[in-house]
């Protein structure tokens, strides 16, 4: 593999599953996808790199202003902003989708649990679906079934990721499970914060994973209507399916060692789906 750009290396290190999926993007468009994924990494890590919510808001505003410059043709001198501006200019990327990725991260700064499953699904959608929509734009795919599939696949991908990182969030005393679900199945938050698995927690995780599987199925049901050019942007469906399958095999125990591991043979699975024009 040729030497990676800064954005490509950042994605390889910090978003390895989508990095593998991005490799199936045509080479002349791959750097634009790396720039999008690197931008997403920058806004997604806001909560982790600031000491209080106000600083987080300032950081997110910095990125909004960086987009202003990128769309005006005067990008800031920054290792992600400049390639992102090039992608915007080359592919006419929709500003609203980039803004939505920033706006969604304001919820991370609130440190409050989503009230119900619908709220968690909305958060999952807004933090991932716009990214896949932008990926489709880079591939030259306009609105239609491919974008509808991306909405569903993106939501499933994010929900699976949120369940996999539950132990990390719990260690920081953060709750990402919906309050209504926690109350319905009587999750013991003390047990969760002490990183101990219990049956009620598994039931709550199962509820979210079942919703994710539904979104994934709806996205894949559109496969026959999706143009072949769109398939690379929808390969995260393969990743989501693998993660959800592992969670189900582990009986939704998010503390099981297999849940935290990357899926075995993921690169081979992505290649198999890509060669068969599937996702």
LINRA-V648927 format. One record per pair of residues at least 24 apart in sequence whose ideal C-beta (glycine too) atoms are under 7 Angstrom apart, sorted by the first residue. I is the first residue (numbers start at 1). GAP is how many residues later the second one is. Records with the same first field share a line. If there is no record, write none. Layout:
BEGIN
I = GAP, GAP
END
This chain:
BEGIN
5 = 26, 29, 78
6 = 73
7 = 27, 28, 31, 73, 76
8 = 26
10 = 28, 31
11 = 26, 27, 30
14 = 27
15 = 26
16 = 246
17 = 222, 249
18 = 218
20 = 246, 247, 250
21 = 211, 214, 215, 218, 249
24 = 208, 211, 246, 250
25 = 207
29 = 109, 110
31 = 52
32 = 55, 58, 59, 106
33 = 102, 105
35 = 45, 48, 49, 52
36 = 51, 95, 98, 99
38 = 42
39 = 41, 45
40 = 61, 91
42 = 38
43 = 58, 59, 62
44 = 61
46 = 59, 62
47 = 61, 62
53 = 56
56 = 53
57 = 52
60 = 42, 45, 46
63 = 39
64 = 38
67 = 28, 31
71 = 24
87 = 51
91 = 46, 47
93 = 41, 44
94 = 43
97 = 33, 36, 37
98 = 36
100 = 26, 30
101 = 26, 29, 30
111 = 63
113 = 62, 63, 64, 65, 66
114 = 64
115 = 63, 64, 65
116 = 62, 64
117 = 61, 63, 64, 90, 94
119 = 59
120 = 58, 88
121 = 34, 90
124 = 31, 34, 35, 38
125 = 26, 29, 30
127 = 31
128 = 26, 27, 29, 30
129 = 25, 26
132 = 101, 104
135 = 98
136 = 94, 97
139 = 90, 91, 93, 94
140 = 89
141 = 86, 88, 89
145 = 77, 80, 81
146 = 80, 81, 84
148 = 74
149 = 70, 73, 77, 85
150 = 83, 84
152 = 63, 64, 66, 67
153 = 63, 66, 81, 83, 84, 87
155 = 60
156 = 56, 59, 60, 63, 84
157 = 79, 82, 83
159 = 49, 52, 53
160 = 52, 80, 83, 84
163 = 42, 45, 46, 84, 91
164 = 79, 90, 95, 96
166 = 88
167 = 28, 87, 88
170 = 25
171 = 24
177 = 27
181 = 26
195 = 60
197 = 56, 58
202 = 49, 50, 51
205 = 42, 47, 49
206 = 46
209 = 35, 38, 39, 43
212 = 28, 32
213 = 31
216 = 24, 25
220 = 59
223 = 55, 56
228 = 49
231 = 43, 46, 48
234 = 45
235 = 35, 38, 39, 44
237 = 42
238 = 31, 32, 35, 41
239 = 27
242 = 24, 27
END
